[in-house]
Amino acid sequence: MRIKDWGHIVAVLGVCFLLMCGCDSRSDEGLPSSDGPDAVYLNINVAMADSPTSGRSGSSRADEDGYWQPTEMEKMHTLRVILVHEDGRVEHNVFLNLSAPEGDKYGPIRLKVQSNENKTIYLLANEASVSAEMTDSETSEKKTIDWSAYKAKEQFLSKEQMSQLVLSSSDITGFNNTDKPVFMSECHQVGLTDEGVDQPDKTEDGLPVKDITLPITRAAAKFTYEITNQSSQTYWLSNIRIDKSASCEYLLPNAMEYNDDKEVTGFQVPESAEYTPFNQPYKTNVELTAKATEAVELSSFYLPEGKYESDDKNNNTSYKTAITLDTKDNSGTSLGGNDGNTSSGAFTLESFFPNLSILPRNTHVVVKITIRDSDDISWQVDLRPYGEVILDPDFGI
């Protein structure tokens, strides 16, 4: 079936049903009340960017080790889908409160939409975990954006405005040691053309039905440390430091560039971003038992994406890490040094991450540290900027 009168722009009624779980709560903000001859059903599936179903996932050694498995806080708990016409008006603003958090793919979300135009589709998951602000054009005051306030037929934010919205580092590091799910976002350009609709995936109620799968990206870089203490001395870990972490990042992925392996090779950060050391302290020091054969896996933490440039020109990287160890247990009792090589008490080991020149969002940096009775500190790196990054530093004491 052909759709006639392509040039005629008609806002159409959104169909409020979902072919997934009947328990999911869905609200469609102010959908238009008219139907039209250019109508087409659009089935939107939203997939995690590192899921095989997204079409953007690359393989890595971390996948084989199971690091791709999302935790509860790394899944979609809520999801907002905003469709915007070419003229900037909202076509649909759909909010879903998912009864079962989704870590792979959610959908289909079925909407009746106007065809024969290029649409901008914004995806926001776990939006309550962060707050985006913009300057009011009338009062020049900062105000927090209420995404539900944008109704159908009304003007949405321009692409330029959306691309410049910023999240603070406290929004991202706020995921650490809390139950707040990680915020995710993405922007897609989707064209519903004459040719595409004339060859639909199927038809229903006499209308073409198009299926699309859109990736969504976690707006944070995840760090996981695994430490194996093979030395003859038991230590207690009190702090991990990353030099250095950005003060802010964009709300949406900005100017992301990918290579043929779908790894991130470039992106933009706000000009206002400043870089300072990030410390992950432990209220109770973590015991690293001597002569261990298995690693101690520490709780993961999250940082904003960044492009820190170090002043040290002798390294091919910018980011470095440090761990603070102590020969005193949590009661304060000193158990001595390490065969005279290390003084009793607290000390810090640090080194650059080789080849970690950028830190994209949705990256999982797995740091594997081995402590031995040696003065050498060597690093071996398996770098995959998109998906997971495995780092195997070999700390000697």
TARA-V341112 format. One record per pair of residues at least 12 apart in sequence whose C-alpha atoms are under 8 Angstrom apart, sorted by the first residue. I is the first residue (numbers start at 0). GAP is how many residues later the second one is. Records with the same first field share a line. If there is no record, write none. Layout:
I=GAP ; GAP
This chain:
0=197 ; 205 ; 206 ; 207
1=195 ; 196
2=34 ; 35 ; 191 ; 195
3=33 ; 34
4=32 ; 33
5=32 ; 109 ; 110 ; 188
6=109
7=30
8=29 ; 105
9=25 ; 26 ; 27 ; 28 ; 104
10=21 ; 23 ; 24 ; 25 ; 80 ; 102 ; 103 ; 142
11=19 ; 20 ; 21 ; 22 ; 23 ; 24 ; 27 ; 79 ; 100 ; 101 ; 102
12=18 ; 19 ; 20 ; 21 ; 22 ; 99 ; 100
13=14 ; 17 ; 18 ; 78 ; 97 ; 98 ; 99
14=95 ; 96 ; 97
15=12 ; 94 ; 95
16=92 ; 93
17=89 ; 90 ; 91 ; 92
18=88 ; 89 ; 90 ; 91
19=86 ; 87 ; 88
22=75 ; 76
23=72 ; 73 ; 74 ; 75 ; 76
24=71 ; 72 ; 73 ; 74
25=68 ; 69 ; 70 ; 71
26=67 ; 68 ; 69
27=64 ; 65 ; 66 ; 67
28=63 ; 64 ; 65 ; 66 ; 119 ; 121 ; 122 ; 123
29=62 ; 63 ; 121 ; 122
30=60 ; 61 ; 62 ; 120 ; 121
31=59 ; 120 ; 121
37=76 ; 77 ; 78
38=73 ; 74 ; 75 ; 76 ; 168
39=72 ; 73 ; 74 ; 75 ; 157 ; 167 ; 168 ; 169 ; 170
40=69 ; 70 ; 71 ; 72 ; 166 ; 167 ; 168 ; 169
41=67 ; 68 ; 69 ; 70 ; 71 ; 167 ; 168 ; 169 ; 170
42=64 ; 65 ; 66 ; 67 ; 68 ; 166 ; 167 ; 168 ; 169
43=63 ; 64 ; 65 ; 66 ; 67 ; 167 ; 168 ; 169 ; 170
44=60 ; 61 ; 62 ; 63 ; 64 ; 166 ; 167 ; 168 ; 169
45=59 ; 60 ; 61 ; 62 ; 167 ; 168 ; 169 ; 170
46=57 ; 58 ; 59 ; 166 ; 167 ; 168 ; 169
47=55 ; 56 ; 57 ; 167 ; 168 ; 169
48=166 ; 167 ; 168 ; 169
49=18 ; 337
50=53 ; 54
52=51 ; 52
53=51 ; 159 ; 160 ; 161
54=160
55=159 ; 206
56=205 ; 330
57=203 ; 204 ; 205 ; 328 ; 329
58=328
59=324 ; 327 ; 328
60=329
61=304 ; 326 ; 327 ; 328
62=325
66=321
67=319 ; 320
69=33
71=29 ; 31 ; 109
72=106 ; 107 ; 108 ; 109
73=29 ; 107 ; 108 ; 144
74=26 ; 27 ; 28 ; 29 ; 106 ; 107
75=22 ; 25 ; 26 ; 27 ; 49 ; 50 ; 105
76=20 ; 21 ; 22 ; 23 ; 24 ; 25 ; 48 ; 49 ; 104
77=17 ; 18 ; 19 ; 20 ; 23 ; 47 ; 48 ; 49
78=16 ; 17 ; 18 ; 19 ; 44 ; 45 ; 46 ; 47 ; 48
79=13 ; 14 ; 15 ; 16 ; 42 ; 43 ; 44 ; 45
80=12 ; 13 ; 14 ; 40 ; 41 ; 42 ; 43
81=12 ; 39 ; 40 ; 41
82=36 ; 37 ; 38 ; 39
83=35 ; 36 ; 37 ; 72
84=32 ; 33 ; 34 ; 35
85=31 ; 32 ; 33 ; 34
87=67 ; 68 ; 69 ; 70
88=63 ; 64 ; 65 ; 66 ; 67
89=60 ; 61 ; 62 ; 63 ; 64 ; 65 ; 66
90=22 ; 61 ; 62
91=59 ; 60
92=55 ; 57 ; 58 ; 59
94=53
114=77 ; 78 ; 79 ; 82
115=75 ; 76 ; 77 ; 78
116=74 ; 75 ; 76
117=71 ; 72 ; 73 ; 74 ; 75
118=70 ; 71 ; 72 ; 73
119=67 ; 68 ; 69 ; 70
120=66 ; 67 ; 68 ; 69
121=63 ; 64 ; 65 ; 66
122=61 ; 62 ; 63 ; 64 ; 93
123=59 ; 60 ; 61 ; 62
124=58 ; 59 ; 60
125=55 ; 56 ; 57 ; 58
126=56 ; 57
128=42 ; 51 ; 52 ; 53 ; 54
129=37 ; 41 ; 42 ; 53
130=13 ; 14 ; 36 ; 40
131=12 ; 13 ; 33 ; 34 ; 35 ; 119
132=12 ; 32 ; 33
133=31
161=89 ; 90
162=87 ; 88 ; 89 ; 91
163=86 ; 87 ; 106
164=85 ; 86 ; 87
165=82 ; 83 ; 84 ; 85 ; 104
166=81 ; 82 ; 83 ; 84
167=79 ; 80 ; 81
168=77 ; 78 ; 79 ; 80 ; 134 ; 135
171=47 ; 48 ; 130 ; 131 ; 132
172=128 ; 129 ; 130 ; 131
174=126 ; 127
175=124 ; 125 ; 126
176=124
181=36 ; 37 ; 38
182=35 ; 36 ; 37
183=32 ; 33 ; 34 ; 35
184=31 ; 32 ; 33 ; 34 ; 66 ; 67 ; 68
185=29 ; 30 ; 31 ; 66 ; 67
186=65 ; 66
187=26
196=12 ; 13
216=36 ; 144 ; 145
217=143 ; 144
218=32 ; 33 ; 34 ; 85 ; 86 ; 142 ; 143
219=82 ; 83 ; 84 ; 85 ; 140 ; 141 ; 142 ; 143
220=81 ; 82 ; 83 ; 84 ; 138 ; 139 ; 140 ; 141 ; 142 ; 143 ; 144
221=78 ; 79 ; 80 ; 81 ; 140 ; 141 ; 142 ; 143
222=77 ; 78 ; 79 ; 80 ; 141 ; 142 ; 143 ; 144
223=73 ; 74 ; 75 ; 76 ; 77 ; 140 ; 141 ; 142 ; 143
224=72 ; 73 ; 74 ; 75 ; 141 ; 142 ; 143 ; 144
225=69 ; 70 ; 71 ; 72 ; 140 ; 141 ; 142 ; 143
226=61 ; 68 ; 69 ; 70 ; 141 ; 142 ; 143 ; 144
227=60 ; 64 ; 65 ; 66 ; 67 ; 68 ; 140 ; 141 ; 142 ; 143
228=59 ; 60 ; 61 ; 62 ; 63 ; 64 ; 66 ; 141 ; 142 ; 143
229=60 ; 61 ; 62 ; 63 ; 140 ; 141 ; 142 ; 143
230=59 ; 60 ; 61 ; 140 ; 141 ; 142
231=58 ; 59 ; 106 ; 140 ; 141
232=56 ; 57 ; 58 ; 104 ; 105
233=53 ; 54 ; 55 ; 56 ; 93
234=52 ; 53 ; 54 ; 55 ; 90 ; 91 ; 92 ; 93 ; 94
235=49 ; 50 ; 51 ; 52 ; 89 ; 90 ; 91 ; 92 ; 93 ; 94
236=45 ; 48 ; 49 ; 50 ; 51 ; 86 ; 87 ; 88 ; 89
237=43 ; 44 ; 45 ; 46 ; 47 ; 48 ; 85 ; 86 ; 87 ; 88
238=40 ; 41 ; 42 ; 43 ; 84 ; 85 ; 86
239=39 ; 40 ; 41 ; 81 ; 82 ; 83 ; 84
240=36 ; 37 ; 38 ; 39 ; 80 ; 81 ; 82
241=35 ; 36 ; 37 ; 77 ; 78 ; 79 ; 80
242=33 ; 34 ; 35 ; 76 ; 77 ; 78
243=31 ; 32 ; 33 ; 34 ; 64 ; 75 ; 76
244=30 ; 31 ; 32 ; 33 ; 58 ; 59 ; 61 ; 63
245=27 ; 28 ; 29 ; 30 ; 57 ; 58 ; 59 ; 60 ; 61 ; 62
246=26 ; 27 ; 28 ; 29 ; 57
247=22 ; 24 ; 25 ; 26 ; 56
248=20 ; 21 ; 24 ; 55 ; 56 ; 57
249=19 ; 20
252=14 ; 108
253=13 ; 14 ; 15
254=12 ; 13
255=12
261=124
262=121 ; 122 ; 123 ; 124
263=96 ; 121 ; 122
264=120
266=93
268=36 ; 37 ; 38
274=33
279=21
283=46
284=44 ; 45
286=42
303=57
304=54 ; 55 ; 56
305=52 ; 53 ; 54
306=50 ; 51 ; 52
307=49 ; 50
308=48
314=37 ; 39
315=38 ; 39 ; 41
316=35 ; 36 ; 37 ; 38 ; 39 ; 40
317=34 ; 35 ; 38 ; 39 ; 40
318=33 ; 34 ; 37 ; 38
319=30 ; 31 ; 32 ; 33
320=29 ; 30 ; 31 ; 32
321=26 ; 27 ; 28 ; 29
322=25 ; 26 ; 27
323=22 ; 23 ; 24 ; 25
324=21 ; 22 ; 23 ; 24
325=18 ; 19 ; 20 ; 21
326=17 ; 18 ; 19
327=16 ; 17 ; 18
337=35 ; 59
340=56
341=55
348=46
352=26 ; 28 ; 38
353=25 ; 26 ; 27
354=26 ; 28
355=27
357=27
358=26
359=25 ; 26
361=24 ; 25
362=22 ; 23 ; 24 ; 25 ; 26
363=23 ; 24 ; 25
364=23 ; 24 ; 25 ; 26
365=22 ; 23 ; 24 ; 25
366=23 ; 24 ; 25 ; 26
367=22 ; 23 ; 24 ; 25
368=23 ; 24 ; 25 ; 26
369=22 ; 23 ; 24 ; 25 ; 26
370=23 ; 24 ; 25 ; 26
371=22 ; 23 ; 24 ; 25
372=23 ; 24
373=22 ; 23
374=21 ; 22
375=19 ; 20 ; 21
376=16 ; 17 ; 18 ; 19 ; 20
377=15 ; 16 ; 17 ; 18
378=12 ; 13 ; 14 ; 15
379=12 ; 13 ; 14
380=12
